[in-house]
Amino acid sequence: MTISRRRFLRTTGAALSAPFCIKFLGDKARAALVTPEYLVPFIDSKFGTKVVKVTNPNNPIPGLNIIWGKVATHHYSSDQAWNADQSLLMMGKGTSGKLFIDGTTYVPVMNLKSPGDVRWHQTDPSLMVFLGKAGIGYWNVQKKTTQVVDALSGYTGPNWGDNKGNLSDDGTMLAVAATRSDGKKVVFAYDLVSGTKYPDIDMRNVCRHLFAENEYFYESPPDFHPRWPARAGLARV
């Protein structure tokens, strides 16, 4: 049986912290954590795998005339950093825009102003799906163009939820959190292919950890914590 990486991470819910790894693996692992040179590959002495440092905090970004921030990383663990064919990697923190680096060499390629809160499309490596002031739409990072799918008239502040939102595994559905014209915070499902918006769900009794999965999306109670995924609710769209 094949499962998506996102589903695997969501269901396993286990991670080893760096200090624990050091204690568990010993001095060789500790030595491997010494800060390497930027873009210079080295071999991890414990596992024999190649490791490359792909950001360089507080230093100039080659070819782009900007400086890495103090913290320079991808956006969030549940937000896919790679595009569909892994030719580009997006750094969500460390620059004023969205920094894209080559997926093979890790050399910085471009730094672009984002049209909103974005997620990579699941199958098209050039596209990101955005939620922002213009509504919901596609952002072609290669052509540097945007296409508004729906202006979401009557709603403001559309977003993916509190850092947790994602497209469905086939890239057709998403859950959108927004403020309705009457001031109520709501969430609704949206079909990018058909342009169908589904009915609003009042957000007063749920928090905004949202992700779509085929014809369902998940909503979490106010005291939800990722360590207790079984407490999340399931709503059919």
Phi, psi and omega in degrees: 000135179257132176235154180287158178299321181296318180295321179300312181296323182291325185272330179286311175061027182234141178211148177259130178284157180301315179301321179294319179300318180299314181295321184286320186267342174094195188296327181296320178293323179297318180296325181291341181273001175297136185302120180275174176283149180295127177061017176253109182297147172219162182260123176296124186291338181275315187254346179075018181263151178280135179235139179229129174280119189255354173232162185218076187310139176068017179234160180299144175269119185306128173079357185241357176057036174225170184246138171299144175283177179297322175245119183232101184215179168289174188292303189198153186299327182265004177253111184303122180277332182271149172280183191297325180253011177062027177274342178227148178232126182259127174267122184266347181227141176119350175220165182287335178248203175259117182267128179249131179240154181297133185287350179252311182268340183068016176283134178303136183251313184198154176234115189241150173281126184279142177281001180163205176278124192237154172220145177296142171292148186285337184234334182262113186291346180269344190257145165237152174260130182243151169235126183191200183300328181281350181114228179241139182188188180252142176240113177270106186286337178284316180272349180060045180234157176236150177227113179283125178273319181206126180287350180052052179302135181093002180227147176232158176061040179298137182207173184273359189102179185285077176070356190259347191289151177209162171288162171294164185298334178266001176077014185258336187237152172208160174256131184246126172261138183199170174256124181282165183299338177272006177092354181280139174275126185228168172225143178213154176274150180221133179261112183291332183283311182271346184074024183269127173259131181266166185301150179290147171239128181297132183267004185298329185250012176224155174262175193255056171259097193237139168207142181265150177213101183057245184262012181236155162222158187256143176228143187247145177292162185304329181263021181296143173220140183305340179287346182236062186297338182293345182275351181288146178270164181232124181240136178270137178259000000 
